[in-house]
Amino acid sequence: MSGFTYQSGVLHADAVPLTAIADAVGTPTYVYSGGLIRETYRGFANAFAGRDALVCYAVKANSNLAVLGLLGREGAGADCVSIGEVKRAVAAGIAPNKIVFAGVAKSATEIAAALEIGILQFNVESVPELERISAIAAARGQLAEIAIRVNPDVDAGTHAKITTGKKGNKFGIDLDQAAGVYAHAATLPGIRAAAVAMHIGSQITTVEPFEAALTRLVALAQELIAAGHPVSRIDCGGGVGIPYRGEAPIDLPAYAAMVKRVTAGFAGTLMFEPGRYLVGNAGALVSRVEYVKQGSDRRFYILDAGMNDLIRPAMYEAWHDIIPVRQTADAPAPVDVVGPICESSCIFAKDRPMPPLVDGDLIAILSAGAYSAAMASSYNTRALPAEVLVEGDRYAVIKARRSLEDLFADESPTPAFAPLGS
Ligand SMILES: *Cc1c(COP(=O)(O)O)cnc(C)c1O
């Protein structure tokens, strides 16, 4: 059985009890189900069987090398938003010709490094970026394959902080400017406009916004092909949502059927950039209750995990299910589940019905496989959370907990000042 299930009253990741991991590795610790990541990837990739398709996993969702390696061995490419992510993908064994480099602010250094590595494609977000890539590629005697990331002006119907495909967002090039930018690209040295791309937002749970946007993107691709541009790939972006609160997840077969229908007249390669969908439900943050505190009007479960470990509730008002690692039949009552950080936003849940727990009990914050460990910080001089990957009845520590001294080993109370130019 893959994913997080109770077995004999104890929450397991695949076949490993979380109690065993917490005892061996300590808390807070992220635990990932290798079985569920693999199953989810195969489900997504197989949904496009019969079409030439490349699934480029969006590395920023969870960039641990062990996760990248697992997905890479399944055949995934990588969608990267910094040269650091490109280097992670390469270090994890993902072939450069399956790597896409997106992001609004690629520096000259990053562009040159990506050309050196020989990535598949740059997803270009502005005219000055296009011209910069052209100049650098031409100077190196290389041809950079690019897609223009088009902003199709579609409301993804998701949280304001994760919508990216509406006019006025900083991302992409407006649809009405796109044909002109491709015409300009065709005049530039060192550039081959091999693709069109979009990414309209994240945690999208219905097919409609994807269909509206993709319909516009495919029409653009066909217009460009008719005008003689060498467009042979359509990058459909990521954004496919997952259940956090028992919601109906996106209907993947319906999504895939829509993509196939809308792109039926296009013979080239389809690309996808799912991040959250592949890993989100396959991770949990395991934490210990440090204290149970009874206030005058509410009860608090104070955890050893904080907003530095998992920022999604504070940043996106995100809901995560929180369940005890040891199953209990005791009746739940509303509590606030909070962390130790000195910020009033360091709260995981308010008035959440939870069973009675005592100091030292373990809990699991679910659906924490995406945008969770990857966003952790050491705010309040706390060590980054450890990470563990489970495969069947075995587990591996894939990110060890570092010592606190490591956090400030490169700082000094008496820094060595030097004059400029020395
Ligand atoms: C973040 C991002 C993705 C992945 O989004 P998910 O919602 O995690 O699928 C894909 N493409 C680009 C360009 C991104 O910035």
The ligand as an SDF file (V2000), in Angstrom:
LIG
                    3D

 15 15  0  0  0  0  0  0  0  0999 V2000
    5.7440   26.6070  -10.3570 C   0  0  0  0  0  0  0  0  0  0  0  0
    5.7050   26.3110  -11.7850 C   0  0  0  0  0  0  0  0  0  0  0  0
    5.2040   25.0950  -12.2540 C   0  0  0  0  0  0  0  0  0  0  0  0
    4.6090   24.0410  -11.3470 C   0  0  0  0  0  0  0  0  0  0  0  0
    3.3960   24.4270  -10.8100 O   0  0  0  0  0  0  0  0  0  0  0  0
    2.5150   23.3290  -10.0180 P   0  0  0  0  0  0  0  0  0  0  0  0
    1.3200   24.0690   -9.5890 O   0  0  0  0  0  0  0  0  0  0  0  0
    3.3410   22.8840   -8.8720 O   0  0  0  0  0  0  0  0  0  0  0  0
    2.2200   22.2430  -10.9740 O   0  0  0  0  0  0  0  0  0  0  0  0
    5.2530   24.8420  -13.6090 C   0  0  0  0  0  0  0  0  0  0  0  0
    5.7560   25.7580  -14.4840 N   0  0  0  0  0  0  0  0  0  0  0  0
    6.2450   26.9410  -14.0560 C   0  0  0  0  0  0  0  0  0  0  0  0
    6.7820   27.9000  -15.0570 C   0  0  0  0  0  0  0  0  0  0  0  0
    6.2380   27.2670  -12.7130 C   0  0  0  0  0  0  0  0  0  0  0  0
    6.7120   28.4430  -12.3110 O   0  0  0  0  0  0  0  0  0  0  0  0
  1  2  1  0
  2  3  1  0
  2 14  2  0
  3  4  1  0
  3 10  2  0
  4  5  1  0
  5  6  1  0
  6  7  2  0
  6  8  1  0
  6  9  1  0
 10 11  1  0
 11 12  2  0
 12 13  1  0
 12 14  1  0
 14 15  1  0
M  END
$$$$
